[in-house]
């Protein structure tokens, strides 16, 4: 007799460039999200987190990869109702290039990124606990994978992997 097919539930993830380094295992509520630039918008997959972490570690450790320096630009309003305050960030194209590599690696690993935003605009969302201001200079030195709404709770995020940009590969 065959075993019944297991039904896998898709987990949701997001890839970010945090303003302060994050460590695997860190957790936070929606209200306490650390300030960050979203690199790959939320996606759902049945793939194991180890597969995703492996793909993103490759991107973070590519030869020539280094932290990205950005300047904070104008404020804008995002969201369906244009009621979410963000600060746009400007760089020399490094964020878009890193985004392209991360998307390519995730797809190569088997993630179905249905439709990455063609109008991607790097930004930092203002939060009650902090924000960035026009003219600020930021160094984005870490790539992180966040599991959204882990099974134990519906309103938390958990860091599953975090890699310094440009760190040498571990053996």
Helices and strands as residue ranges (DSSP letters): E 11-18, E 27-29, E 36-45, H 49-60, E 68-78, E 84-90, H 94-108, E 123-125, E 137-140, E 142-148, E 156-164
